[in-house]
Amino acid sequence: MKAVELHAPFGIDSLQVVDRPEPPLGPREVRVRMKAWSLNYRDLMMAKGQYNPKLKLPIVPLSDGAGEVVEIGPGTTRFAVGDRVVSLFVQQWIAGEKTETIRRSALGGGGLGVAAEHVVFPEDGLVAAPSHLSHEQAATLPCAALTAWHALVDIGRINAGDTVLTLGTGGVSLFALQFAKMHGARVISTTGSPGKIERSRQLGASEVIDYKQTPEWAEAVRQLTGGRGVDHVVEVGGAGTLPQSIAAVRLGGTVTLIGVLSAASQGGFNPTSILMKGVRVQGIFVGSRAMAEAMHRAMEHHRTEPIVDLVFPLAEIREAMRYLESGRHFGKVCLKA
């Protein structure tokens, strides 16, 4: 079968399409013919050696994919041949609190990766795909969508009438916008591209701030909220944007820390404002299967469709990675079989 491997040395050009033997199928395992994949910023960092420079190569990359069940092992009860399924990012996180062992079961980080024609999963490591979505749309759900859902619904306990701040127009941020609107919240978004302002508004953002034109965007957020600040910030930038996110959130509000897309300032970050405002800063590591199943039900009920920017053939994974790296995308970059 065809598969993608990341070879040494690290770099996008080290991604190669190779022939690999079909993986064996054991008890309570499911063989999936993969139909589509989506890229996360983590995949780009993995390829460039920025996520784990000590990673032993070669590996099969990617964590997010969708496809159809073509074979089931003895004792399998959750799926049947022909079912449409989506990978679960953290394979062993079924419900409840995560543990270190559970955390290490994440896909695409040196263990099981999904960038192959056929992938064998434990049956517990899959989720039924929402019936109204294409394979490409379903492939966007395992990481970006579930992270946004975890941040706003499970941790944030979002309510109708809340105000949510999202940063940028990548996958997590756009899913956060969609889920916030699903729950009746007001959304303020930022972007560095004037061309993306109207698209964000069409998705439901009440106000969109161009952070290049307004570098002190936290002050603009506070003005838009009458000086109060937002209830939730979905923080995907990391050290470079966290100080402004703290400034933009209300007293007692929640900042869910998800990404590390921006560099830290030379002076570092003073945590005093967190203490003085009583802000909850919560790190998010994707989510459990129980969260994914709840999210899929909600998306199916509301007929929510992920925002897919471009779809590349799997053989063009290098070009897809470079497009992701360019930051020109609005939503998710996908691959198809």
N, C-alpha and C positions, 0 to 999 in steps of 0.2 A: 504494500500500500504506500501511497505518497504521504509524506509528513514533512513538517518544517523542523529543522534543527538549528540551534544557535551554537556555532563553533568558535573556538579561540582564534584570534584574539577578540575581545568584545568589540561590538560595533554593528551598526545596521547592515553593513555589507557582509557580515559573518552569518547572516540568516540564509540558510540554504534549504532548498526542497530536495529531499532524498527519498530513497526507497527503504522501507523498514518492514520487517516481518509482522504479520498480523498478531496482535497480543492474544495470549490464551484466555479462555473464559472459564471462571471458576464458579463455585456455589454462590448464590445470591449476588451474582454480578450480571451486568447488562452491557451488551455490545451495541454501540450507537454509531450509525452512519452519520457523520457530521455534515451538516448542510451549510452552516454559516458560523462566523466568529465575529467578535467585536474587540477592538483594541482599547486598552486603558493606558494611562500615562505610566503606570507601573510596568507595563510590558516594554515601553520605550526605555525606561530606566534600567530594566533588566538587561535588555539588549546592549545598552551602552556601558554596562558594568557599574552603574551608579547605585543600583539597588542593593546588590550584594557582590562586591568585587572579588570575594573569595569563592564564588560559586564555581563548582566543578563542571566544566564543559566537556562534551556537548550536552545540551538539554533540549527537550521539546517544549517550546514556550506556549504562552497564552493560557488564560483561565476561563474565558467566557465563550461559550459555544452553544449551539442548538442543533438538533437533528432528530432522527427517527430510530427507534429501537428495532434492530434487525435480528437479535438473538438474545435469549435469556438463559442464565445458568440454573442448575438445580436449586430448588428452594426459593426461587424468586417469586414474590407475591405482589410487589408494588407496581410492576409494569408488565405489559404484554407487547409482543411484536406488533409494530405499526404505530405505537404511541409516539407522540411528539413530545420531546423533553428538552430541558435546559440544564446545563451544568450548575452545581452548587459550588460557589467559590471556596467555602471552608467545608471540606467534604465530611468531616465528623461532627460538625456543629448542628445538631438536630434541633435542640431547644435549650432554654435555660442559659446559665452562665457558661462562658467559654473557659477552657483551661489551656495551659501551655501545650499539652498534647493536641488538643483540638486546633489551636492556632497553627501548629506545624502541618496540619493537613490541607492547607491552602493550595490550590492548583497553580501551576505555571511558575513555581518558584524554585524548581530543581527536582521536584518529585514528578507527579503526574501532570503532564501538560496536554492541552486539547487540540493543538494545531496539527491534526492528522485526519486522514479519511475515515478511519475507524478508531474509536476510543472505548476501552472497557472500563466501566465505572462500577463501584459498589452500588447496589440498588438504592441505598440510603443517600447517595451523593448526587441524586438527580431530582428535579422538580418537573411536574407536568407543565408544559408550555401553555400560556393563555391561548384559547382557541381562536381569538380574532386577530392574532399577530402572525406575520410572515416569519420565516426562519431568521431572516436578518434582524427583524425587530426583536424577536425573542432572544437573540444572542446578545442584546445590549443589557439584559436584565441582571445577570449574576453579580456584578460588582457595582457599577455606577448606580443603577436603580435601587438595589437593595441597600446600599450605603445611604442614599438620600432618604429612603423610607425609614431606616433605623434611626437616622438623625432626627427627623421631624416627628415621626409617629411613635416609635418605641421609646426614644430618649426624650424628645421634645414635647411629647403629649400635646401636639398642636391642637388648637381650638379655632372654631370659626371666629373671625374678627381679629385674630393675631396678625402681627406684621412680621414678615420674614425677609431677611436680606440674603441674596445669593450673589456670589462673586463669579463673574465671567460667564461664558456660554459653552463650557464643556459638558460632558455627559452628566456628572453628578449635579451640577448647578441647574441644568435644564430639567432633570427629573425632580429636583427639589422644587423648582417653580411649578411644575405640573402637579405634584403631590400637595403643595401648599394651596393651590387653587382648588384642587379636589376637596380639600377640607374647609374651604370658605375663608381662607386667609388672604391678606393683602401682601403683595410681593414687590419689593424694591430690588432691582438688579443693577449690577455694574457691567461695563464692557469697555474694552479698549479700542473697539472698532465702530465708527459711526454707522457702517453698513449693517451692523447687527442690532441696532437700537430698535428699529421698527419690527424686526422679526421677534425680538423678545417681547415687545408689546403685543404682538399678535398671539403669542402664547399665553398672555395673561398678566405680564408684569405691569403694575400700575404706573411705576416710574422707573426710568433707566438712566443711570449716571455714567457718563463717559469719564473714566478715571484718568485718562490722559489729559483731558481738558480740565478736570477737577481733581487734582492729585490729593487734596484733602477731602476725600469723598465721605469720610465719617461725619464731618460737619454738615455736609449736604444731607446725609441721611437723617441726622438729628433735626435739621430744619424741616424736612419732609414729615417728620413725626411730631412736630410741635415741641421739640426739645426733649421729648421723652426717651427716644431711642426705640429700636426694634425689639421684639420679643425673642426672636431666634436669628442667629447668624449661622449659615452653613459655610464654614471656613475651609476653603480648599487651597489657599495660598501658602499657609504655614508662617514661618517667622517673619517674612517680609510684609505680610498683610495683617497679622494677628493684632498688633497695637491699634490699628484703625478699627478692626472688628470689635475689640473691647470698648473702644470709644463710642462705637455706633450702637451698642446694645444697651437696653434699659437696665436700671437697677434690678437685680435679681433675675436678669434674663439668662439665656442659654446660648453659648457658643459651642457648636459641635465641630471639633477639629478633625479634618478629614485628610487634607492633602498637604503636600510640601512643594508646591509649584513655584514659589518665589524664594529668592535668596534672603537671608537674614540681613538686617541693617548692621553696620559696623559697631554701633553702640550696644547691640543686644536688646533685650526686652525687659523692662522693669515690671514685675508682677504686682506692684502696689495697687494699680487700678482695679485688678481682679478682686483684691481684698476689700477695697473701699466701696466698690459697687455691689459686692456680694454676688458676683457673676459665677455661674457654673460653666466651667470649660471642660468639655467631655470629649475624649478621644473616641473615634469610631473605627472599628475594624469590620467592615462589610456587615454580615449578619447571619442569622441561623436559618435553617430550613423552615422552621415555623414562621419566621418573619417573611420569608420569600413566598410561602404559600398564602399568607394573608395579603401580601402585596399583589400577587397574581389575581386573587379573587377580587380585590378592589379595582384593579386595572380592567378586568373583564367586565365588571359591573358598570364602570364608568366609560368603557370603550376607549380607554387611554392608550394612545399610540406613541411609542418612543420616537424621538427625533433622530433620524438617520441622515447623516450628511452625504457621504460617498460610500460606495461599495466597490471593492477591488476583488479580482480573483485571488485565491489563496497564493498562487504562484507569484503574485505581485506584492507580497507582504513587505518587501523593502520599500516600494513606492508608497504603500499605505503608511508605513512607519514614518517616512519622511514628511508626508502630508500632515500626520498628527503632530510631528515635531514643529512644523511651521506655524501652528496655532491658527490656521485659516479656517478650521472646521467650525461648524455650528451644530453641536450635538455629537453623535457617535460616528466613528469611522469603522466600517465593517468589511469583512471578507466573505466570499462565498465559494462554495465548492465548484 
